[in-house]
Amino acid sequence: MTKRVYPNAASPESPKPTLSTAGGDRHSPPSPPETLTVWRKSLLFNCNGFTVFDTEGNLVFRVDKYAKSRNSGEIVLMDAAGNPLLTVRRKILSLIEQWQIYEGEQAANPILSVRKNLRFLQSKSLAQVTPSPRCGGGGGVYAVEGSYGRRCCVVYDERRRAMVEIRRKETMSGVAFGIDVFRLVVQPDFDAPVAMAIVILLDEMFGSRSWLVV
C-alpha cells in the first residue's frame, strides 16, 4: 500500500482556492472530475494528518497535526510545498459544533461555515456547508450526506447535484483498501482544496476520536 500512495516530486505552488470554478466556454466539452487519493496519515514523524495525491502519484495537499496540538481547534491545509491554502477553525462558545474555513492563515472573514447536524441518526445529512456571499458560491447551502465512517459521502449543492464524493478505494483486482486510504472525487464546478477541507472537518466530527463513528 505504501508504494501506491508515496508521492513523486512536489507540485508547483497551487493557486488560491475558491469555492467554485464554474464557467468557461459553454461549447467546450465538459471537464472530467478530479480524482484524488487521500491517505489518512502525515508524512512527518509524530504527526497526525492527511496526505493527498493526484492520479499521477504527485503530492498535492498535506495536513500535519502534531499530537500535542491535536485539540487546538485549528488545522491548516497546505499544498505540496507547505504553503497554507486554507485554515479551518472551530467556532468557540457555540452550542452546535461549528467550524469556519479561512483563506490561507487569515483569522478574519471566513469563506465558509460548516455546521454538524445534531440529528444525523434520524437524517442522511451529516453537516451543512454555508458559503459567505463574497466567496462566489451563489448563496446556496451545501449538504453533506452519507457515512464518513464507511467512507461513503456526497456533498450536494442546492440543486441536489453531487459536487464531491468520498469513496472507498480498491486495487485493480477489486480488493478494498482500509478506511485510511480512500478516493476524493471533485467535480469541476467545485474547488479541490475546499473539498479536502470538508474531509478534514468530517474527520474531526465523525472520525475515530468521535464517540460514534458515522
Helices and strands as residue ranges (DSSP letters): H 2-5, E 34-39, E 47-53, E 59-66, G 67-69, E 74-79, E 84-90, E 98-103, E 112-116, E 125-131, G 133-135, E 142-147, E 152-156, E 162-168, E 181-186, H 192-206
